[in-house]
Amino acid sequence: EVCGAPVMMLTHVLNPVAAKPGSNLARCQAVCFESIRRAMAYTRAVCPKVEVEVVCAVYAEDEPAVPEFCAAKGGLERSLVDVCQVRPARKLPLVGDIYRVALERGTGDAVLYTNVDIGLQPFFYELVAHLLETQCPALGITRRNIAEEPIDPAQMCLMMSQVGERFQGMDTFVCPRSHIREFDLGEVVIGLPTVEYAVLGNIDAACGFGCKLFKHLHANFHHGNEQVWRVDQRFCDFNDAQTTGVLTRLKARQPGCPPHCLFDWFQAKFLKQRPRAKGFKGRVMDLLGLRKRHPEPFDIVSGE
């Protein structure tokens, strides 16, 4: 069991924002922080050999939003404004800079990144450590969307107890610290579509194509499905182009990726290439509808 193994340190890197009081982001961020407090307390009590430190990659003006349990903060200077000519642009951080801060100011064996509008179940860190120990060297977890209300730390029990709906959005990424220096994330920024493909593509390539994406875990949650990034398609196009460039460069560095790995899927999506041909058995199973389907709300742990 994980709790009987040597100590595993997880560095959880966040990007807090000094959001307008009462705004949706401010409320979701408060829920996120409270869920992290509870998850850290649960881990200390139930699984003490898994340790968690929180590092906040923030701009100077956002430091007042950093929660008290943060072990280190700061480190951000560049943003979308500096790398994209479209105006007006929001001050969105580059995801590569967030990982740089995690490396410079964190000490964990693995680095875990989530958005600040993602809530965690109390057992979240124990689950991540267990998956790293028994399932794969690195991973992503898709979120579950719960009701838009309530968004209130005082009603955490109501939010955590909701089954919600499975969503394809990937907001949780975990990778061994030792591989992060190999990342090529270009000028991809957070808060816009396709950032998850750039991050997971790098993680999968750096970890020998052993990364798994878990789509059926009740591990985290997000309120509703408000797509605030749909402000200007030009910003989405910018991030899409950056992700395409990242995957093109990674493909040149990693020409021998195995079929059906996450990287193979991503390069098929962004580089307009057909995925590797499935074997005869796989094609027949797809044709006859025999491939395993996971029922809702969720099924047992699986990386498929």
Order of alpha helices (4+ residues) and beta strands (2+ residues): beta-alpha-beta-beta-alpha-alpha-beta-beta-alpha-beta-alpha-beta-alpha-beta-beta-alpha-alpha-alpha
